[in-house]
Amino acid sequence: DAGSSVEEMEFNWDEYLEDTGATAAPHGSFKHVDTSLQNGFAPGMKLEVAVKSDQNTYWVATIITTCGQLLLLRYDGYGEDRKADFWCDILTADLHPIGWCQQNKKILKVPEGIKDKIPDQEEFLQRVLKGACSAPANLLEGLHRGKNPLDLIAPGSRLELQNSRDSLEAWIVTVVENVGGRLKLRYEGLEDLDKFDQWLFYLDPFLHQVGWAAQHGYSLQPPSAIRSLRSEADWQEILKKVKEEEEESSVPTDLFKDKPVIGVHSFSEGMKLEAVDPMAPFVISPATVLKVYNDKYFLIEIDDLRAERASSQRYVCHLNSAGIFPVQWSLKNGLHLSPPPGYPGQDFDWADYLKQCGAEAAPQSCFPVLSSDHGFKENMKLEAVNPVDPEEVCIATVTKLKDSYLWLQLEGSKKPVPECIVSVESMNIFPVGWCETNGYQLRPPRKAIVNKQKKIAVVQPEKQILSSRTVHDGLKNQELNSSDSVVINGKYCCPKIYFNHRCFSGPYLNKGRIAELPQSVGPGNCVLVLKEVLTLLINAAYKPSRVLRELQLDEEAAWHGHGETLKAKYKGKSYRATVEVVRTADRVADFCRKTCIKLECCPNLFGPQMVLDKCSENCSVLTKTKYTHYYGKRKNKRIGRPPGGHSNLEVAMKKPNKRRKRRKHFFVHKKKRSSTSVDNTPAGSPQGSGAEEEDDQDESELSHSLAQDRDKRKRKLRTFSFSDDENKPPSPKDIKMEVAEKLQLDSNPLEWSVADVVRFLKSTDCAPLARIFLDQEIDGQALLLLTLPTVQECMDLKLGPAIKLCHHIERVKLAFYQQFAN
């Protein structure tokens, strides 16, 4: 069909997961990525903050949680009162380390809200500050203020890298590129010669700040592979230059505080073991401890019995090195052990081999205990570095798991690669979306998995939609300010986005479905959080495709956000459009408000502010008619619409013959269209978009009227004792159960045991899920911390059951606030 638009081959993770029926490996399984996103602040740290009511005075506050450049703080003296918590932006707020007021002769004064609780200010401060940890001064003041520590490793920064073949040697490397903590490193003195470049994650145990080798008695000299490229005099001159420029190219030492600590090993020379060569991690082979350097490092060599071998595969290891196993580990786990080259026969036997070599096996006590508690499962998808070509990051599928090791099948690599054996703690694996978040090219699969029979109705403006990749490439060529450069690497987070169920939902959104949404989403990466929020809103619409059209990006309008492709499904059709979302935390509130106005709902329906009792817009008194009149006629004026018109709707309406046709059907029941009504029309033409707009509006009007009638009938049935109806308006089948919806708790859920939680769940329609709570030992405190994303990820639930479960959790939270929070 001329109007059909088969899905483009541009790679999209959401589409790929849907087409393959696979799931993404949980983000929490990639500990090194979580560490890289930390901003240097930690819960429990204290700082001095300007008091909002009196900017000339300050008071001590404690960090409750962190989210990118945002800190959730609570003034000391409020105890466990969470209502007093407030968010601060490190870049703009008046924040200082402990002791700053005394040094600068500023006033420390108890805020009015807790004056009665603190009769003696001096005694209180002495008590709360005793042994307290101050927030880092360098991240609150000066050039590093508000920066993620990881961003301080800029191109040109210098580090020291231990020699992979001799751990007692190290040499200076220069950072060529920093991709989300994954560093492209070049040996100092090689200038533009990239042949020996290496990619390492900044937390790699062999990577250190400049000066580390001298402090620990290690030799500072270039590795043998490059030593012949310069004379000894040249190398000494290079070393002298590095020391002169050390201050300007140095990296903060506390950046490496989260590096894994290397323990003391108990290996001896000559011991045999099984090992995976890190340069070719495709097979498990017999290996030998060739040399012990000290109590931390030893040299491993992959066994090779051939007399004519030209070189050997050897590398430095430490106690926690990945890919070393006790003798017989492969046999016990049903895995193939590759015999050493030159071994007679194919049936390898460890007992015979040890006798033949006159060697002993390394005892089990030499090896760390392997854990299977990591969250990975077979068929999960992730992103992984190609060990043969470290420039490439590919799509990877988990094909097998043994203890804490994964077998990964890489897709899309330039040259086919066998299955790789990788530790679950490897710093060369990343969660789905990591490359896109950090602006790095992910190798797509060779053949995009597309059902060719499936036709996609594409929602788009007349001009070509900007894809997220196009937008990103455009951003890289613009002059970015400091916050943008951080955001494009995925470090900025936005606070929680609350769905305020009490607020007016407008003509497009279904009040009942809005009530079933989670209370909040986030905090997290701005783009990802807002994308999830908009997806939830689209799915809560009377007609999802209509809301998607309202939200779609107007290419002609001025915008400085991030293009995200969102989808909607309606009556068996798939719709797609590019929607602009903001990338910085300071623009989130304005974005949410403007989006609400676009959808003609209350400006407070969703956003970073929770509506506790009464909405500031007084939207509860508004009906659709009153609301439209209050904000202006929809047909004549669109509140918050970006300049340049609304997609191609207005363009279509300029054609009188089309408009007369639509008027004819405007107040009658919509005729049933065939399933190809959209596909048969060229994308972007009036029939393909404008006419559908009116159909959309007709249906939305009708659905809303019916919904209002239902609401009127329900209100007659409600009792005054029912206090939880605003959090989840009942559907018709639930009307008889409304009285039971009110939750009155007999005890404080903070004190509930696991058994109490299970007992509560068994009293709801989520009783089958009680076993999960029992297995995961979720008590009352843990229950109150659960959100929709954590429920889906940790309990592996589909969206429907997860939403139903979260509704009951939110009821417990509401009852907790009403009965016990004070």
Residue, then its C-alpha position, 0 to 999 in steps of 0.5 A: d500500500a502506498g500509505s503503509s510505512v514498514e518499520e525502518m531498519e534503524f536499531n531500536w532496543d524496545e522494538y528488538l526486545e519485543d520482536t525477539g521476545a527477550t528481556a533486558a538484563p536488570h540494570g542493578s546487575f551492572k555494579h560498575v555502571d551504578t558506581s560510575l553514575q554516583n555524584g560523589f555525595a552519599p546518604g548520611m553526609k552533612l552540609e550547611v544549607a541556606v534556610k529558605s525562609d531566611q537566606n541570611t542564615y544557614w543550618v545543618a542538613t543531612i543528605i537523604t538520597t542523591c540523583g545526579q546533580l540533585l540532592l534530597l536533604r533534611y534539616d537536622g532536628y526533623g528526626e524521621d519526619r519525611k515531610a520536611d525533605f526538600w530537593c536542591d540543585i548542586l549547581t544553583a543552591d547555596l550549599h557548603p561543607i561543614g565548617w564553612c559558616q564558622q570560617n566565613k562568619k555566617i550565621l547558623k540558626v535553627p529553622e522556625g519549624i523545629k525551633d521548639k525541638i532544639p532548646d540549646q543550639e550549641e549542644f545540639l550541633q556538638r552532638v549531631l556533628k560528632g563523627a559526622c562526614s561532611a559533603p566533599a568541599n571540592l564538589l560543592e565549591g570551585l571548578h568541580r562544583g556540581k560535576n559528576p566525579l567521572d567527568l573529571i577524567a577528561p581527554g588529556s588527563r593522565l593515569e598510570l597503567q600496570n603492565s599486563r605482563d609484568s605487574l611490578e611495572a607501570w607507565i603513564v597513559t593519556v585519556v583519549e576518550n571517556v565514554g561513560g567511564r570506559l576510557k580509551l588510553r594511549y601510552e605517553g610518548l606515542e602521540d598519534l600512534d594508536k596501534f597500542d591504544q587500550w580500552l579500560f573501565y576507570l575502575d579497572p584494578f590495574l589503573h591508578q592515579v599518577g604517582w601510584a607506582a612511586q608510592h608503592g615501590y613499583s618501576l615506572q617504565p614503558p612496557s616492552a612492546i613499545r620500549s624500542l620505539r623511543s631511546e632511553a633518553d627520550w623516555q626520560e624526557i617524556l617522564k620529566k615533562v609528565k611530572e612538570e605537568e602533573e598538576e594540570s593533568s591530574v585526576p582527583t584521587d578520591l575518584f578511585k575510592d570505589k575500586p575493588v580492593i585486591g586481596v592476598h593470594s596463596f598461589s605458588e609457582g608451578m601450580k596447575l589450574e583452569a583458565v580463560d585467556p582474557m584476550a580470547p575468552f572463548v575456551i577454558s584451558p589448562a594453565t600454570v602459575l608461571k611466576v609469583y611477583n608478591d602477595k598480590y600478583f602472579l603470572i599465569e600462562i596458558d599451557d602449550l605443549r608444542a615444541e615449536r611454539a613462537s609465543s606464549q599466552r601469559y598475563v598477570c592475575h590477582l586473587n579476584s581475577a576473572g576466568i581462573f578456576p580450580v582443576q576439574w571445575s569444567l568437568k563438575n559443571g558439564l563444560h568442555l575443557s580444551p586440551p593444551p595444543g600438542y596434547p596426545g589424544q582428545d580425551f584430556d584427563w587431569a590426573d594423568y596430566l598432573k602426573q605427566c607434568g609432575a605438578e600439583a593442582a592449586p587447592q580450592s582455597c586459593f580461589p574466591v567463592l563464586s556466587s550465583d546471586h547476580g540477576f542474569k538469566e538465559n536469553m537476557k539481552l545486554e551490551a558487551v565489548n567485543p574482545v577481539d575488537p575492543e572498539e566495538v560494543c555489540i548486542a549480546t545474548v546470555t546463552k548459558l550461566k555457570d556460577s558467576y559466569l556468562w556465555l555471551q553470543l555477540e551480534g553484529s560484530k564486523k567479524p563473527v565471534p564465538e561465544c565469549i565467557v565473561s564474569v558477571e562482574s566484568m567491566n566490559i558488559f553494560p545494560v541495554g541502552w548504555c551506548e545510546t545514553n553515552g553517545y557511543q555507536l552500538r553495533p546493530p544486528r546484521k538483519a533487523i528482525v522485522n515482520k514484513q507482513k506487519k504494516i505500521a501506521v506512522v504518526q509524523p509531521e509532513k516533514q521527516i521526523l528526527s530520530s533520536r540518533t539524528v538528534h543526538d548527532g546534531l547535538k554533538n555538533q552544537e556548542l553544548n553548555s556544561s550541563d548539556s555535556v554531562v546530560i548527553n553522557g547520561k549523568y543527570c537525573c530528575p526527581k520523582i515525577y508524581f501522578n496526582h490522581r486527584c487532579f482533572s484528567g482532561p478530555y484525552l486521558n481516561k480518569g480510571r486508567i490514570a488512577e491505576l498508574p503508579q504514584s510516582v516514577g523515578p528518580g533517574n536519568c531525565v530522558l528515561v524517566l520522562k519517556e516512561v512517564l509519557t508512555l504511561l500517559i499514552n497507555a492511559a488515554y481513551k485513544p493512545s494514538r490521539v495523545l501520541r499525536e498531541l505530544q509529537l515533535d514539531e520539527e519547525a519549532a525551536w527546541h533544545g531537548h532530546g528526541e525520543t521515539l514513543k509508540a502507541k497501539y490502538k485497534g491492532k495498529s502500531y503508531r510511532a512518533t518522535v517526542e521531545v523530552v528535556r535532558t536537564a533536571d532544571r527543566v523538568a517541572d516546566f516540561c511537565r506543566k507544558t505537556c499537561i496543558k498540551l493534553e488539556c488536563c490540570p497543569n498539576l496532573f503530573g510533575p515533580q510536585m505532589v498534590l497532597d490535599k488541594c490542587s493549587e489550580n482548584c481543578s476539582v470543580l472543573t468539568k470538561t466544558k468549564y475547563t475548555h472555557y477557562y483555558g480558551k476554545r480548543k478550536n481557536k487557541r491551543i494552550g502551550r502549542p509550539p509555533g508552527g502549527h500542530s503537525n499536519l492537522e491544521v494543514a488538512m483543515k485548510k482544504p474546504n472539501k475535506r472539512r465539509k466531509r468531516r462536518k457531515h459526520f461530526f455529530v453522528h456515530k463514527k462509521k466503522r472503518s476497515s483495518t486498512s483505512v490508515d494504511n491505504t493513505p499516504a503518510g502525512s496526507p489529509q486522509g491519513s492524518g487530518a480526517e483521523e484527527e476528527d475521528d479521534q476527537d469524536e471518539s474522545e468526546l463520546s468516551h468522555s461523555l460516557a465516562q462522566d455519566r458513569d462517574k455521576r452514577k458512581r458518586k451516588l453509590r459512594t459512602f462518605s467513609f470511603s477516603d481512598d477513592e481519589n487514589k483509585p476510582p473504581s471500575p464498574k465491576d468494583i462498585k460493590m466492593e467500594v466500602a472494602e477499599k478503605l484501608q484502616l491499619d491496626s498496626n504501623p507498617l514500618e513494624w510489620s514482619v515478613a509474615d505480616v506483609v504476607r498476611f496483608l497480601k493474602s487478604t487482597d486480590c494479589a494473594p498469589l504474589a504473597r509467595i514472592f514476598l515470603d521468598q524475598e523476605i520483604d518486611g514492612q519497611a521494604l514494602l513501603l519502599l517498593t515502586l512500580p519499576t522495582v516491582q517489575e524488575c525484582m519480581d519479574l512481573k508483567l505490567g498489569p499484575a505489577i500495577k495491581l500490586c502497586h495499587h495495594i502498596e500505595r493504599v498501605k502508604l496512604a494509610f501509613y501517612q494518615q494514621f502513623a506518619n505524625 
